[in-house]
Amino acid sequence: MCCFLFPLTLFGQHTATHGNVIWANYNNSIFIDSNWSIVNDVQIRTKDEIDKWSLFALRTGAVYKINKHVAVVAGIAWFGSMNYFSGKTVLANEWRPWQELSFSNEIKSVKFTQRLRLEQRFLQKLFEGKKTDYFETRHRLRYRLEFAYPVWNKKVVLNAGNEVMGNLNYVKDNRFFDQNRTFLAVDCKLSHSTVFQFQYIRLVQWRSAIKVLENNNVFRCSIHQRF
């Protein structure tokens, strides 16, 4: 419960903004054997509803399933963030190696999953609206707790959860809080290997450079496939 309340207790004296954004995802899992698999995803995000592009992303990782409850993952991702300068757009690069530990279990019909992810973020800096060769290094820790409950012959699954993120570069000051995501989702099984998901996310993100707390409604559509 504390992770749900955490962002609400911070930065009350700073400017807050509100908006609606759309995210689109394609995810797949390629199973090699009973222990090993590869996960991939592609993302497109907007801001100011659909008026502007916000972000493009490619991510991949290798998964090792230790047992039916525990898995570890290591991978790398590329993120391209759109920046707008007097009508000009600049795509800044971010390279992100990441590692993850997940634990899942099931109590009666409710499945719960905990995920702890560590990210090393290398963000390209801009100067006067132009890309530079300098990359700022940040380390981020993410913890997510998710619950899933199947309905309608297990072809529809309801999901709810929360994810909180902390910037490990700033453990001792208020820039530690990076963002919080509280979400609700509906999974619809289209076939034995394909699932469509619609997700609503309440995203609270701290922009420390401009002292703004963003409070956004995110509407996310995803396709998940297993091979």
Beta strands, then each sheet from edge to edge (+ up, - down):
strand 1: 15-31
strand 2: 36-47
strand 3: 52-65
strand 4: 70-85
strand 5: 88-107
strand 6: 110-127
strand 7: 130-151
strand 8: 156-167
strand 9: 177-189
strand 10: 194-207
strand 11: 212-226
sheet 1: 1+ 2- 3+ 4- 5+ 6- 7+ 8- 9+ 10- 11+ 1+
end
